Amino acid sequence: MTAEVAYEIALELFGAHGIKAVGIAERAADRLEAEGDAHRACVWRVLHAILGDIAARRITSPAPTTLH
């Protein structure tokens, strides 16, 4: 998944659920890690980080995104 796709998914989640999307992503990552699905948990951790940035207004436009 590209950074741009992750950002688009996060925007969609935030648009549908607002600030609750941050918690949804965190719970999904925690559950998947507990189930031993590290790959999918990692994707949800990335979404959680992006959602946190969106909620804090650190990301305000769909400019090119770099994930570290």
Phi, psi and omega per residue, in radians:
M1 nan 2.332 3.106
T2 -1.401 2.853 3.089
A3 -1.074 -0.639 -3.133
E4 -1.151 -0.703 3.119
V5 -1.155 -0.751 3.106
A6 -1.045 -0.735 3.117
Y7 -1.108 -0.743 3.126
E8 -1.093 -0.732 3.112
I9 -1.122 -0.777 3.124
A10 -1.068 -0.732 3.104
L11 -1.074 -0.722 3.117
E12 -1.095 -0.802 3.107
L13 -1.083 -0.760 -3.132
F14 -1.161 -0.662 3.106
G15 -1.126 -0.623 -3.109
A16 -1.438 -0.595 -2.986
H17 -2.133 -0.101 -3.116
G18 1.094 -2.571 -3.091
I19 -1.044 -0.431 3.123
K20 -1.076 -0.413 -3.133
A21 -1.064 -0.542 3.124
V22 -1.084 -0.827 3.120
G23 -1.174 -0.648 3.104
I24 -1.037 -0.812 -3.129
A25 -1.127 -0.716 3.139
E26 -1.133 -0.783 3.125
R27 -1.119 -0.688 3.111
A28 -1.092 -0.777 3.133
A29 -1.104 -0.780 3.141
D30 -1.074 -0.770 -3.126
R31 -1.106 -0.807 -3.128
L32 -1.119 -0.679 3.079
E33 -1.098 -0.746 3.133
A34 -1.101 -0.539 3.123
E35 -1.468 -0.070 3.115
G36 1.511 0.218 -3.131
D37 -1.714 1.324 -3.044
A38 -1.100 -0.640 -3.103
H39 -1.108 -0.909 -3.141
R40 -1.162 -0.606 3.089
A41 -1.071 -0.685 3.126
C42 -1.083 -0.720 3.112
V43 -1.066 -0.780 3.121
W44 -1.174 -0.549 3.065
R45 -1.137 -0.707 3.088
V46 -1.086 -0.810 3.113
L47 -1.071 -0.689 3.115
H48 -1.043 -0.781 3.138
A49 -1.102 -0.779 -3.141
I50 -1.150 -0.744 3.115
L51 -1.062 -0.683 3.081
G52 -1.071 -0.714 3.106
D53 -1.176 -0.670 3.101
I54 -1.133 -0.813 -3.125
A55 -1.071 -0.642 -3.137
A56 -1.497 0.021 -3.137
R57 1.081 0.510 3.014
R58 -1.410 -0.417 3.018
I59 -2.032 2.086 -3.084
T60 -2.158 -0.130 -3.130
S61 -2.510 2.774 3.138
P62 -1.393 0.777 3.088
A63 -1.228 2.831 3.101
P64 -0.900 2.359 -3.052
T65 -1.973 2.426 3.063
T66 -2.060 2.241 3.090
L67 -1.791 2.354 -3.137
H68 -1.979 nan nan
